[in-house]
Amino acid sequence: MSLPPEYYSTVFLLEASPSPLPASFVIITAYNPMDEATPEEANEQRDDELRTLLELRQIQYFRAIGCSPDLAHREPGWAFPAGAEEALETARHFRQRALWRIEGDELLLIDCSDGVGESLGSFREQIRPSG
């Protein structure tokens, strides 16, 4: 894969997530398309567009924030159930390099350029407490 190294160390903050978590879901952000630093207002507008898209599709979703391990860098995203093609189409629409897929407790990093995934281990081990 040719993704930036920081993608491999992403940790997650979950807000209002269902318990238990769905057996399978994806996490997609609309922030910073193609890793380009984007003004906060533009990022928030893109985030609203993604949330609206999920609402129009009547998909259950919850907030998932991808963070650097020290929590200094944060990119809000949305977690929701989606098939492989739907997830890639959505991430590509918002010009993302990658998305995360969770299958059971396995965290997969999916490259949007080719749809190839790589296991990063336990998702639960990458969840950090909010607050």
N, CA, C and O of each residue as an XYZ file, in Angstrom:
524
protein
N       0.839     -1.192      0.000
C       0.000      0.000      0.000
C       0.876      1.243      0.000
O       2.004      1.229      0.493
N       0.346      2.296     -0.551
C       1.102      3.535     -0.605
C       0.421      4.623      0.222
O       0.419      5.791     -0.168
N      -0.145      4.248      1.342
C      -0.808      5.214      2.210
C       0.195      5.817      3.192
O       1.183      5.172      3.544
N      -0.055      7.059      3.637
C       0.838      7.682      4.613
C       0.941      6.844      5.890
O      -0.039      6.225      6.302
N       2.106      6.821      6.511
C       2.313      5.968      7.692
C       1.368      6.271      8.850
O       1.036      5.371      9.620
N       0.930      7.514      8.986
C       0.053      7.849     10.116
C      -1.301      7.136     10.037
O      -1.979      6.996     11.055
N      -1.698      6.691      8.859
C      -2.947      5.945      8.736
C      -2.885      4.641      9.541
O      -3.901      4.172     10.052
N      -1.708      4.075      9.644
C      -1.531      2.772     10.298
C      -1.558      2.862     11.820
O      -1.688      1.843     12.498
N      -1.438      4.073     12.360
C      -1.433      4.229     13.821
C      -2.675      4.970     14.322
O      -2.714      5.409     15.471
N      -3.687      5.109     13.463
C      -4.910      5.818     13.847
C      -5.608      5.121     15.007
O      -5.740      3.898     15.040
N      -6.051      5.944     15.957
C      -6.895      5.469     17.057
C      -8.242      6.179     16.910
O      -8.353      7.151     16.164
N      -9.247      5.704     17.609
C     -10.604      6.199     17.390
C     -11.297      6.607     18.680
O     -11.177      5.951     19.714
N     -12.023      7.706     18.585
C     -12.958      8.132     19.618
C     -14.355      7.884     19.048
O     -14.647      8.288     17.923
N     -15.201      7.231     19.807
C     -16.568      6.937     19.363
C     -17.540      7.736     20.213
O     -17.412      7.784     21.436
N     -18.517      8.364     19.560
C     -19.531      9.147     20.268
C     -20.906      8.544     20.015
O     -21.289      8.288     18.873
N     -21.634      8.324     21.092
C     -23.004      7.788     21.010
C     -23.061      6.514     20.174
O     -23.999      6.306     19.405
N     -22.057      5.673     20.330
C     -22.026      4.419     19.569
C     -22.966      3.399     20.203
O     -23.147      3.379     21.421
N     -23.558      2.561     19.371
C     -24.446      1.528     19.914
C     -23.641      0.494     20.702
O     -22.454      0.279     20.455
N     -24.314     -0.127     21.643
C     -23.670     -1.193     22.402
C     -24.585     -2.408     22.364
O     -25.725     -2.337     22.823
N     -24.109     -3.503     21.833
C     -22.763     -3.696     21.277
C     -22.621     -2.998     19.917
O     -23.608     -2.613     19.290
N     -21.383     -2.850     19.489
C     -21.123     -2.291     18.167
C     -21.661     -3.230     17.097
O     -21.749     -4.437     17.323
N     -22.026     -2.688     15.925
C     -22.452     -3.574     14.833
C     -21.352     -4.582     14.493
O     -20.171     -4.309     14.703
N     -21.733     -5.722     13.979
C     -20.761     -6.769     13.628
C     -19.852     -6.329     12.484
O     -18.701     -6.756     12.393
N     -20.379     -5.474     11.616
C     -19.617     -5.012     10.459
C     -20.014     -3.578     10.142
O     -21.201     -3.268     10.039
N     -19.028     -2.705      9.988
C     -19.302     -1.323      9.610
C     -18.025     -0.688      9.072
O     -16.935     -1.252      9.174
N     -18.188      0.494      8.500
C     -17.044      1.250      7.985
C     -16.977      2.589      8.706
O     -17.959      3.046      9.292
N     -15.805      3.209      8.651
C     -15.620      4.571      9.143
C     -15.046      5.378      7.995
O     -14.007      5.042      7.428
N     -15.757      6.461      7.666
C     -15.335      7.337      6.575
C     -15.385      8.778      7.065
O     -16.339      9.182      7.729
N     -14.363      9.544      6.739
C     -14.346     10.979      7.007
C     -14.484     11.723      5.690
O     -14.154     11.200      4.626
N     -14.973     12.943      5.779
C     -15.014     13.819      4.605
C     -13.978     14.930      4.743
O     -13.839     15.768      3.852
N     -13.259     14.935      5.850
C     -12.263     15.973      6.133
C     -11.020     15.816      5.247
O     -10.679     14.714      4.817
N     -10.368     16.924      4.993
C      -9.055     16.969      4.327
C      -8.933     16.027      3.135
O      -8.155     15.074      3.175
N      -9.704     16.291      2.062
C      -9.655     15.408      0.892
C      -8.242     15.235      0.342
O      -7.489     16.197      0.192
N      -7.908     13.979      0.046
C      -6.581     13.611     -0.476
C      -5.452     14.179      0.379
O      -4.402     14.565     -0.135
N      -5.683     14.226      1.697
C      -4.705     14.670      2.691
C      -4.321     16.145      2.558
O      -3.295     16.563      3.094
N      -5.122     16.930      1.858
C      -4.851     18.361      1.729
C      -5.442     19.086      2.931
O      -6.629     18.946      3.225
N      -4.604     19.868      3.631
C      -5.111     20.667      4.743
C      -6.203     21.582      4.209
O      -5.987     22.336      3.260
N      -7.364     21.509      4.821
C      -8.552     22.208      4.352
C      -9.076     23.087      5.481
O      -9.068     22.664      6.637
N      -9.534     24.308      5.172
C     -10.079     25.165      6.230
C     -11.207     24.472      6.993
O     -11.982     23.707      6.418
N     -11.287     24.747      8.283
C     -12.271     24.095      9.154
C     -13.693     24.244      8.623
O     -14.467     23.288      8.652
N     -14.042     25.428      8.141
C     -15.397     25.656      7.638
C     -15.716     24.723      6.463
O     -16.814     24.172      6.386
N     -14.765     24.552      5.562
C     -14.964     23.652      4.417
C     -15.063     22.206      4.884
O     -15.885     21.442      4.377
N     -14.221     21.826      5.856
C     -14.295     20.466      6.397
C     -15.657     20.212      7.044
O     -16.252     19.154      6.842
N     -16.143     21.163      7.809
C     -17.437     20.996      8.475
C     -18.568     20.889      7.453
O     -19.516     20.129      7.651
N     -18.468     21.652      6.359
C     -19.487     21.574      5.319
C     -19.475     20.194      4.661
O     -20.533     19.616      4.412
N     -18.289     19.669      4.382
C     -18.170     18.338      3.774
C     -18.706     17.274      4.746
O     -19.377     16.330      4.329
N     -18.409     17.431      6.030
C     -18.894     16.504      7.050
C     -20.421     16.512      7.083
O     -21.048     15.457      7.177
N     -21.014     17.698      7.004
C     -22.479     17.804      6.970
C     -23.045     17.124      5.727
O     -24.094     16.483      5.793
N     -22.353     17.260      4.588
C     -22.801     16.611      3.357
C     -22.800     15.088      3.501
O     -23.724     14.416      3.043
N     -21.761     14.549      4.139
C     -21.693     13.101      4.353
C     -22.814     12.657      5.293
O     -23.486     11.661      5.027
N     -23.018     13.385      6.380
C     -24.089     13.027      7.326
C     -25.445     13.072      6.629
O     -26.267     12.176      6.819
N     -25.685     14.102      5.829
C     -26.945     14.224      5.093
C     -27.132     13.058      4.129
O     -28.235     12.526      4.001
N     -26.061     12.660      3.454
C     -26.123     11.515      2.543
C     -26.558     10.258      3.295
O     -27.399      9.502      2.807
N     -25.991     10.033      4.476
C     -26.366      8.866      5.277
C     -27.827      8.944      5.698
O     -28.534      7.936      5.690
N     -28.282     10.140      6.067
C     -29.676     10.303      6.456
C     -30.611     10.041      5.278
O     -31.645      9.391      5.438
N     -30.255     10.542      4.098
C     -31.084     10.312      2.914
C     -31.165      8.832      2.560
O     -32.191      8.358      2.073
N     -30.075      8.106      2.809
C     -30.064      6.657      2.546
C     -30.716      5.875      3.686
O     -30.838      4.652      3.619
N     -31.133      6.592      4.733
C     -31.749      5.994      5.919
C     -30.837      4.939      6.548
O     -31.259      3.832      6.883
N     -29.576      5.330      6.692
C     -28.563      4.449      7.278
C     -28.316      4.882      8.721
O     -28.135      6.068      8.998
N     -28.308      3.918      9.633
C     -27.950      4.200     11.019
C     -26.454      4.530     11.073
O     -25.644      3.821     10.475
N     -26.088      5.583     11.772
C     -24.684      5.995     11.836
C     -24.367      6.551     13.213
O     -25.265      6.892     13.982
N     -23.089      6.636     13.509
C     -22.631      7.286     14.737
C     -21.276      7.922     14.461
O     -20.578      7.559     13.514
N     -20.922      8.883     15.313
C     -19.682      9.633     15.138
C     -18.490      8.764     15.515
O     -18.479      8.122     16.566
N     -17.495      8.752     14.650
C     -16.219      8.082     14.910
C     -15.124      9.061     14.476
O     -15.085      9.493     13.324
N     -14.254      9.395     15.395
C     -13.199     10.376     15.121
C     -11.873      9.646     15.045
O     -11.445      9.017     16.013
N     -11.221      9.731     13.888
C      -9.894      9.154     13.729
C      -8.861     10.129     14.258
O      -8.897     11.317     13.936
N      -7.937      9.631     15.071
C      -6.986     10.508     15.753
C      -5.563      9.962     15.665
O      -5.340      8.770     15.458
N      -4.614     10.877     15.829
C      -3.233     10.449     16.042
C      -3.169      9.817     17.435
O      -4.019     10.109     18.276
N      -2.181      8.961     17.692
C      -2.119      8.285     18.993
C      -2.113      9.236     20.193
O      -2.596      8.867     21.263
N      -1.574     10.454     20.038
C      -1.569     11.420     21.147
C      -2.852     12.261     21.186
O      -2.992     13.146     22.029
N      -3.779     11.981     20.273
C      -5.078     12.650     20.150
C      -4.971     14.113     19.723
O      -5.967     14.835     19.763
N      -3.795     14.559     19.320
C      -3.606     15.956     18.916
C      -4.269     16.241     17.565
O      -4.891     17.288     17.386
N      -4.136     15.312     16.618
C      -4.766     15.481     15.307
C      -6.029     14.625     15.282
O      -5.995     13.433     15.591
N      -7.151     15.260     14.906
C      -8.434     14.552     14.893
C      -9.180     14.857     13.597
O      -9.235     16.001     13.147
N      -9.749     13.813     13.014
C     -10.589     13.980     11.832
C     -11.924     13.287     12.084
O     -12.008     12.060     12.049
N     -12.969     14.078     12.338
C     -14.280     13.481     12.550
C     -14.758     12.734     11.309
O     -14.552     13.173     10.177
N     -15.387     11.622     11.546
C     -15.976     10.827     10.479
C     -17.258     10.206     10.980
O     -17.722     10.504     12.080
N     -17.823      9.346     10.168
C     -19.061      8.659     10.516
C     -18.873      7.163     10.331
O     -18.272      6.705      9.359
N     -19.404      6.415     11.288
C     -19.379      4.951     11.230
C     -20.771      4.478     10.837
O     -21.771      4.949     11.380
N     -20.831      3.542      9.889
C     -22.119      3.053      9.408
C     -21.933      1.734      8.671
O     -20.850      1.459      8.153
N     -22.986      0.913      8.621
C     -22.902     -0.339      7.875
C     -22.910     -0.045      6.378
O     -23.685      0.788      5.909
N     -22.048     -0.729      5.631
C     -21.988     -0.546      4.174
C     -21.258     -1.716      3.548
O     -20.307     -2.250      4.119
N     -21.712     -2.110      2.365
C     -20.997     -3.105      1.583
C     -19.716     -2.503      1.032
O     -19.525     -1.288      1.079
N     -18.847     -3.344      0.513
C     -17.539     -2.900      0.023
C     -17.658     -1.838     -1.064
O     -16.981     -0.812     -1.004
N     -18.510     -2.076     -2.054
C     -18.629     -1.120     -3.174
C     -19.239      0.201     -2.721
O     -18.774      1.270     -3.116
N     -20.275      0.131     -1.895
C     -20.910      1.353     -1.397
C     -19.922      2.174     -0.578
O     -19.873      3.398     -0.703
N     -19.134      1.501      0.263
C     -18.153      2.201      1.091
C     -17.096      2.883      0.229
O     -16.770      4.050      0.448
N     -16.559      2.153     -0.758
C     -15.547      2.749     -1.645
C     -16.131      3.920     -2.429
O     -15.492      4.965     -2.555
N     -17.332      3.749     -2.950
C     -17.978      4.818     -3.718
C     -18.143      6.074     -2.855
O     -17.889      7.188     -3.313
N     -18.570      5.882     -1.605
C     -18.773      7.014     -0.704
C     -17.448      7.701     -0.383
O     -17.345      8.925     -0.453
N     -16.445      6.914     -0.035
C     -15.135      7.496      0.301
C     -14.534      8.219     -0.907
O     -13.962      9.300     -0.764
N     -14.661      7.637     -2.066
C     -14.122      8.274     -3.276
C     -14.874      9.559     -3.597
O     -14.273     10.537     -4.040
N     -16.181      9.561     -3.377
C     -16.983     10.763     -3.614
C     -16.441     11.932     -2.783
O     -16.429     13.075     -3.241
N     -16.000     11.637     -1.571
C     -15.464     12.664     -0.682
C     -13.934     12.771     -0.779
O     -13.285     13.375      0.076
N     -13.371     12.168     -1.845
C     -11.952     12.270     -2.198
C     -11.028     11.830     -1.047
O     -10.082     12.528     -0.681
N     -11.333     10.666     -0.504
C     -10.516     10.112      0.572
C      -9.540      9.077      0.027
O      -9.849      8.353     -0.920
N      -8.361      9.017      0.636
C      -7.349      8.021      0.249
C      -7.702      6.636      0.779
O      -7.378      5.618      0.167
N      -8.379      6.618      1.938
C      -8.626      5.333      2.600
C      -9.894      5.410      3.435
O     -10.425      6.485      3.716
N     -10.354      4.235      3.816
C     -11.441      4.112      4.776
C     -11.095      2.950      5.686
O     -10.209      2.152      5.383
N     -11.796      2.861      6.794
C     -11.596      1.749      7.720
C     -12.836      0.879      7.688
O     -13.961      1.379      7.690
N     -12.622     -0.426      7.658
C     -13.717     -1.397      7.750
C     -13.474     -2.206      9.019
O     -12.351     -2.622      9.305
N     -14.544     -2.419      9.768
C     -14.477     -3.224     10.981
C     -15.349     -4.449     10.748
O     -16.538     -4.335     10.449
N     -14.744     -5.615     10.889
C     -15.427     -6.912     10.751
C     -15.217     -7.655     12.061
O     -14.123     -8.146     12.339
N     -16.280     -7.734     12.869
C     -16.110     -8.320     14.201
C     -15.231     -7.362     14.995
O     -15.619     -6.221     15.242
N     -14.054     -7.819     15.393
C     -13.100     -6.938     16.082
C     -11.894     -6.623     15.193
O     -10.942     -5.993     15.655
N     -11.918     -7.045     13.939
C     -10.771     -6.804     13.056
C     -10.894     -5.435     12.389
O     -11.918     -5.105     11.791
N      -9.826     -4.651     12.507
C      -9.745     -3.338     11.874
C      -8.979     -3.479     10.562
O      -7.828     -3.914     10.542
N      -9.640     -3.102      9.466
C      -9.014     -3.172      8.148
C      -8.860     -1.768      7.586
O      -9.800     -0.974      7.631
N      -7.696     -1.458      7.063
C      -7.453     -0.202      6.367
C      -7.601     -0.493      4.878
O      -6.865     -1.306      4.319
N      -8.557      0.176      4.243
C      -8.859     -0.066      2.833
C      -8.350      1.099      1.996
O      -8.740      2.244      2.228
N      -7.494      0.827      1.038
C      -6.969      1.841      0.121
C      -8.035      2.126     -0.930
O      -8.464      1.213     -1.635
N      -8.464      3.374     -1.043
C      -9.535      3.723     -1.982
C      -9.088      3.667     -3.437
O      -9.933      3.611     -4.331
N      -7.788      3.680     -3.698
C      -7.331      3.648     -5.086
C      -7.579      2.292     -5.734
O      -7.846      2.209     -6.933
N      -7.487      1.214     -4.926
C      -7.651     -0.123     -5.503
C      -8.596     -1.029     -4.708
O      -8.865     -2.156     -5.124
N      -9.097     -0.550     -3.576
C     -10.026     -1.338     -2.766
C      -9.370     -2.446     -1.965
O     -10.061     -3.262     -1.354
N      -8.045     -2.486     -1.961
C      -7.316     -3.532     -1.233
C      -7.220     -3.146      0.243
O      -6.933     -1.999      0.584
N      -7.468     -4.132      1.111
C      -7.426     -3.902      2.541
C      -6.274     -4.600      3.213
O      -5.747     -5.598      2.721
N      -5.895     -4.059      4.341
C      -4.833     -4.639      5.157
C      -5.302     -4.656      6.604
O      -5.792     -3.647      7.112
N      -5.156     -5.794      7.269
C      -5.569     -5.913      8.658
C      -4.604     -5.169      9.566
O      -3.385     -5.297      9.455
N      -5.194     -4.378     10.478
C      -4.379     -3.657     11.460
C      -4.611     -4.204     12.864
O      -4.221     -3.573     13.847
N      -5.238     -5.366     12.967
C      -5.423     -5.992     14.273
C      -6.777     -5.675     14.890
O      -7.770     -5.484     14.188
N      -6.794     -5.625     16.205
C      -8.020     -5.465     16.975
C      -8.538     -4.025     16.927
O      -7.809     -3.083     17.238
N      -9.804     -3.866     16.533
C     -10.417     -2.530     16.562
C     -10.565     -2.043     17.996
O     -10.259     -0.887     18.287
N     -11.029     -2.904     18.894
C     -11.246     -2.483     20.275
C      -9.979     -1.929     20.925
O     -10.044     -1.048     21.782
N      -8.840     -2.450     20.512
C      -7.569     -1.952     21.072
C      -7.224     -0.553     20.565
O      -6.360      0.118     21.129
N      -7.901     -0.113     19.500
C      -7.636      1.222     18.925
C      -8.671      2.244     19.371
O      -8.588      3.407     18.974
N      -9.638      1.846     20.181
C     -10.643      2.784     20.705
C     -10.077      3.447     21.945
O      -9.526      2.784     22.824
N     -10.218      4.774     22.007
C      -9.790      5.552     23.167
C     -11.026      6.130     23.840
O     -12.021      6.421     23.176
N     -10.963      6.298     25.156
C     -12.121      6.881     25.847
C     -12.325      8.344     25.424
O     -11.359      9.088     25.256
N     -13.575      8.741     25.258
C     -13.884     10.140     24.938
C     -13.823     10.969     26.213
O     -14.025     10.475     27.322
N     -13.534     12.263     26.006
C     -13.598     13.165     27.153
C     -12.310     13.598     27.697
O     -12.273     14.359     28.664
